[in-house]
């Protein structure tokens, strides 16, 4: 059975000769917020700069009040304290939008967040109703980025998105997908619609976007949010038995998560990566990838080689 992220971290500590609860001199991850400013990338349409590591909410924030709520609340607090800004959700993610909205209101951090969500239905009226519900769940009068989820009924929803952007209800508009099989349709959509931002999967294990989608986004002046930067967690299963490479220090990395995120962030088309978690330690660890140097071409090749050999 594939290990989860905590198990991978524990395995890494064990390889370093430490117990899971020990505090090694060079930990696999840290609960402390990053020191210093985070790397930012600009949305080409406006030049607005966003921290390069955000927060995904799929599964992790599909929660109600209970034991997981306090962890999620602590996670959002750690995210904001660490300099994070972009939080991505969707009606597809169950209770995630409502959880994000309520936690942001409790913490009083809405002005510090860049809220991105999606429309995921068919038909103009259904799309409008769903997006109105997102405004209510997120407890906001303006949504920073509205995306057509998985290109579903794209042309219909884009007409509404353009109108709402012109009216000031939406700041940016875009579209998403998560699988390489959809790239031809996404490429056609990028050429047909004036997206501010696209969202697509990219990782050491899923490199298809590097061939055409990322270069096209650069050509057309579109920002890029990356989902699945850990390939849905599969990459942790692959590196679970690997000690942290000696060359990780060259990149300022203290965990495999940071190495894997820096591989993604090194592509100049990428605006922000959104690993999904509510765990405060993992959030702080992920934000650490937006500090220090990014890998050059040779270092990216070394990361790829290490993961392939795992």
Secondary structure, DSSP 8 states (H G I E B T S, - for coil): ----HHHHHHHHHHHTT--TT---TT-SS-SS--SS---EEE-TTT--EEESB-EE-TTTT---SSHHHHHHHHHHHHHHHTT--EEE--GGGTTHHHHHHHHHHHHT-GGG-EEEEEE-SSSHHHHHHHHHHHHHHHT-S-EEEEEEGGGTTHHHHHHHHHHHHHTTSEEEEEEE---GGGHHHHHHHHHHS--SEEEEE--SS--GGGTTHHHHHHHHT-EEEEE-TTGGGHHHHHHTT----GGGGGGT-SSHHHHHHHHHHTSTT--EE--B---HHHHHHHHGGGSS----HHHHHHHHHHHHH-
